[in-house]
Each structure stands twice: as structure tokens, then as C-alpha cells.
Amino acid sequence: MMLLETERVLLDDLEVGELAVDYDAREPEDVLEWAIDRFGVDRFAIITSFQADGCVLIDMAHKINRKVRVVTIDTGRLPDDQYDIIDEFRRRYGIQVEVYFPDATAVESMTLRHGVNLFRQSVEKRLLCCHVRKVLPLNRALKGIDCWATGLRRDQWATRANIRKIEIDHDHGGIIKVSPLADWTEDEVWDYIRECDVPVHPMYAKGFKSLGCAPCTRPVAEGEPARSGRWWWEVNAPKECGMHCSMETGGFEHEVQAILGKNGTGH
């Protein structure tokens, strides 16, 4: 459902700041219930890659409102297991999963210029690939909603340590972004999955802890950080793709440049 810009439900910094404080110690279900009640099922969506955290959110939100929208991005480089888990959620919960794809012309132009596996050439080209295959489709998906939910947690990586359960997403026109599981640990996520019999992505059984595109994700050893399996060939680079740390506003781009240095080599 596409909404006109004038119809958007936008909140100001003061109200969102107060909500963030009020809900910081509240349960994830409380955050989801607030978002669904405030924005309605047409203007709120869970956007997920069907990692464990996102799957928990779907289960929680579905118990609040069975019409909750679920959106995912198909980058064109996903493993086959990804489609199995999408179909499992469709069957189990009786939901439609809205799938957004990258623009074919943009992908063709990028690969013609840099090659199909450009992401191995440099961090900057990897970020370009992520931008075309992930960020731009996400931007398109967000045009029709006023609030989106993510499975981000503060303990996942340093760049996520300060996320709030309710915040303004200035990178996407000032809509609201909620991260109901922000203060949860990985153990709490899996406890919920077991207790509520939530479907699990098949790749977890294969040693994966953070799921992404097939050529950019690998299993990790016991005790290693979950996101260490993402873009493992990069040195001193951020374990982010730009979906939650925007390149368009310059903040993420500046972070990358600071890490790489002026010559773009990391030295």
C-alpha cells in the first residue's frame, strides 16, 4: 500500500525521545504493540532477513495482530535455504511475505563495470554491491510505511551498541524505527525460539550465526562473534552493509573512509 508523502505519520524528536526512555525497560511485545497500534498494520512492517531475531519478532507480532506485514529483501545472491524459511513462515503463520528485489538495470550496470564478484576487490566495492542489492530495495520498501521493526540487538556488534528501542530513522525521511530486542542477548532469543516453537533458518544448523548473501557469509567457530562470519576477508572494516548505517547521509561513508584511510588501502 503506497502512501502519499503528505499522509505519513511522523513524530518529532521530543516525543520519540520520551518514548525511547519509557520503553527502554519494557518487553519487546510492548514495543511491537505500541507500533502496531500507533501506525496500523498498513503503515507498520517487520523487515527481516529471517535471522533468529527477526523470526522472533514475526512470532511476537503475529500474536498481537495476525495481519502484520513482513518484508524481506532478495539480493539475488541468497542461498537456497533462504527460500525454504520464507515458505515455512508463509505456511506456519498464514502470512504473505513481501519480497523486494534490486533494480535489474542497476545490477547489470554495476556488474558490467566491476564484475559479478566485485565485493572481493575492495571494501568500497563491497559496499557498492550492498548498496545496490540491499539498501536501494530497502529504500523502496520503506516508501510505503511509517514505522519499521528490526531484530537489531546492542550486543551484536560495536556499531549497534547504542541503538534504542524506538528512534527516528533520519536516513529514511524521519519515519520510526523500532528494535524491540535491543536489550536482549543471543541466549534470550534462542530461549524464546525453543519455548514458542518458532521456525529456525536451516543455516544455523550448518554453523552460521549471521546470515547474508551466500558468497559473503560463512560459518563461525564456537565462541567467535556472530558477525565475524560476514565479509571475513576484509581487514579493519565495519561489519555493516548500509541498511542500518546509511551511506546516503554520509555518516557511514565517513566511517568507512576513516577506517580505510585516504589511499583506500587500510594503511
C-alpha positions in Angstrom: 0.0 0.0 0.0 1.8 3.2 -1.2 1.1 6.3 0.8 1.4 9.9 -0.3 4.1 11.8 1.5 1.6 14.2 3.0 -0.2 11.2 4.6 2.8 10.0 6.5 2.6 9.8 10.3 5.8 11.4 11.5 6.7 12.0 15.2 9.0 14.7 16.5 12.3 14.2 18.3 10.9 15.2 21.7 8.1 12.7 21.6 10.3 9.9 20.3 12.9 10.7 22.9 10.3 10.4 25.7 9.0 7.1 24.1 12.6 5.7 23.9 13.1 6.3 27.6 9.7 5.0 28.6 10.0 1.8 26.5 13.7 1.0 27.1 13.0 -1.3 30.0 9.7 -2.7 28.5 9.2 -6.1 26.9 9.6 -6.5 23.2 5.9 -7.2 22.8 5.1 -3.9 24.4 7.2 -2.1 21.8 5.5 -4.0 18.9 2.0 -3.4 20.3 2.7 0.3 20.6 4.0 0.4 17.0 1.1 -1.6 15.6 -1.5 0.5 17.5 0.1 3.8 16.6 0.7 3.2 12.9 -1.7 0.4 12.0 -0.9 -2.8 10.1 -0.8 -0.9 6.7 1.9 1.5 7.9 4.0 -0.8 10.0 6.2 -3.7 8.8 8.8 -6.1 10.1 11.7 -6.0 7.7 13.8 -9.1 8.2 16.3 -11.5 6.6 14.8 -14.3 8.7 17.7 -14.5 11.1 16.7 -15.7 14.5 15.9 -12.3 15.9 13.6 -11.4 13.0 11.8 -14.7 13.3 11.1 -14.0 17.0 9.7 -10.6 16.1 7.3 -12.2 13.5 6.1 -14.6 16.1 5.5 -11.9 18.7 3.8 -9.5 16.3 1.6 -12.2 14.8 0.2 -12.9 18.2 -0.6 -9.2 18.5 -2.1 -8.8 15.1 -2.4 -11.7 12.5 -2.3 -9.2 9.7 1.2 -7.9 10.5 3.3 -7.1 7.4 6.5 -8.9 6.8 9.0 -7.6 4.3 12.3 -9.1 3.1 15.0 -8.2 0.5 16.1 -10.8 -2.0 19.5 -9.6 -3.2 19.8 -12.2 -5.9 22.7 -13.9 -4.2 20.9 -15.6 -1.4 21.4 -19.3 -0.5 18.6 -21.8 -1.3 17.9 -22.2 2.4 16.6 -18.7 2.4 13.6 -19.5 0.3 12.8 -22.6 2.4 12.5 -20.5 5.6 10.4 -17.8 3.8 8.0 -20.6 2.6 7.9 -22.1 6.1 6.8 -18.8 7.6 4.1 -18.4 4.9 2.7 -21.8 5.7 3.1 -21.7 9.5 1.7 -18.2 10.1 -0.6 -17.8 7.1 1.1 -14.6 6.1 2.2 -13.0 2.9 5.9 -12.2 2.8 6.6 -9.1 0.7 9.8 -9.6 -1.3 11.7 -6.7 -2.7 14.4 -7.2 -5.4 17.2 -5.0 -6.6 16.7 -3.0 -9.7 17.9 -5.2 -12.6 19.4 -2.3 -14.6 21.4 -1.1 -11.6 22.8 -4.7 -11.0 23.6 -5.1 -14.7 25.4 -1.7 -14.8 27.4 -2.5 -11.6 28.5 -5.9 -12.7 29.3 -4.8 -16.2 31.6 -2.2 -14.8 33.1 -4.0 -11.8 32.4 -7.8 -12.3 29.9 -10.1 -10.7 32.0 -10.7 -7.6 33.2 -7.1 -7.2 32.7 -7.3 -3.4 36.0 -9.2 -3.1 38.0 -6.4 -4.7 37.8 -3.8 -2.0 35.6 -2.6 0.9 34.3 0.2 -1.2 33.1 -2.1 -3.9 31.6 -4.4 -1.4 29.7 -1.5 0.0 28.6 -0.6 -3.5 27.3 -4.1 -4.0 25.4 -4.0 -0.7 24.0 -0.6 -1.7 22.7 -1.8 -5.0 21.4 -5.2 -3.8 20.2 -4.3 -0.3 20.0 -0.6 0.5 18.2 0.6 -2.6 15.5 -2.1 -2.4 15.1 -1.3 1.3 14.6 2.4 0.5 11.9 1.4 -2.0 10.1 -0.8 0.6 10.2 1.9 3.2 8.4 4.4 1.0 5.1 2.8 1.9 5.4 2.6 5.6 5.8 5.0 8.6 7.4 2.6 11.1 9.6 -0.5 10.6 10.8 -3.1 13.0 14.2 -4.7 13.0 15.8 -7.5 15.0 18.9 -5.5 15.9 20.5 -6.1 19.3 23.0 -4.0 21.1 25.3 -7.0 21.8 25.6 -7.9 18.1 28.4 -5.5 17.1 30.0 -2.3 18.3 28.1 -0.2 15.7 24.9 -1.4 17.3 25.7 -0.8 20.9 23.7 2.4 21.2 20.5 1.6 19.3 17.3 2.5 21.0 14.1 0.5 21.0 12.2 3.5 19.5 14.0 6.1 17.4 13.6 8.4 14.4 15.1 7.0 11.2 16.6 10.2 9.8 18.1 8.2 7.0 14.7 7.4 5.6 12.7 10.5 5.8 12.1 10.7 9.6 10.0 7.6 9.9 10.1 5.5 13.1 12.4 2.5 13.5 11.9 0.1 16.4 14.3 -2.5 17.7 12.2 -4.4 20.3 15.0 -6.9 21.1 17.7 -4.2 21.6 18.5 -5.2 25.1 18.1 -9.0 24.6 21.0 -11.4 24.5 21.5 -14.2 22.0 20.6 -16.7 24.6 17.3 -15.0 25.2 16.5 -15.1 21.5 17.1 -18.8 21.3 15.2 -19.5 24.6 12.1 -17.8 23.0 12.5 -19.8 19.8 12.6 -23.1 21.8 9.7 -22.1 24.1 7.4 -20.9 21.3 8.5 -23.4 18.6 9.4 -20.7 16.2 10.8 -21.9 12.8 14.6 -21.7 12.5 16.6 -20.9 9.4 18.3 -24.1 8.2 21.7 -22.5 8.0 22.0 -22.2 11.8 22.3 -26.0 11.9 25.3 -25.6 9.5 27.3 -23.4 11.8 26.1 -20.0 10.6 25.3 -17.3 13.2 24.8 -14.3 11.0 23.0 -14.7 7.7 23.6 -12.8 4.5 24.4 -13.3 0.8 25.9 -16.8 0.0 29.3 -15.6 -1.1 29.7 -13.1 1.8 28.7 -15.3 4.7 30.4 -18.3 6.3 30.0 -20.5 9.4 31.9 -19.3 12.5 33.7 -21.3 15.2 32.3 -21.7 18.7 32.9 -18.5 20.7 33.5 -16.3 17.7 31.3 -13.2 17.3 28.3 -13.9 15.1 29.1 -11.2 12.6 32.7 -12.4 12.2 31.4 -14.7 9.5 30.4 -11.7 7.3 32.9 -10.4 4.8 35.7 -12.3 6.6 38.3 -11.4 4.1 38.2 -7.7 5.0 40.6 -6.2 7.5 39.5 -3.4 9.9 36.3 -2.9 8.0 32.8 -2.4 9.5 30.6 -5.4 9.6 27.6 -3.5 8.2 26.0 -3.3 4.7 24.4 0.2 5.0 20.9 -0.9 5.7 21.2 0.2 9.4 24.0 2.7 9.0 23.3 4.7 6.0 25.8 5.6 3.3 23.4 8.1 1.7 23.6 10.6 4.5 27.4 10.4 4.6 27.8 9.1 8.1 28.6 5.5 7.1 30.7 6.6 4.2 32.8 8.8 6.5 33.2 5.8 8.9 34.5 3.7 6.0 36.9 6.4 4.9 38.2 6.8 8.4 38.9 3.1 8.6 40.5 2.8 5.1 42.5 6.0 5.1 42.9 8.4 2.3 44.5 5.9 -0.1 41.7 3.4 0.5 44.0 0.5 1.5 43.6 0.5 5.2 47.2 1.6 5.8 
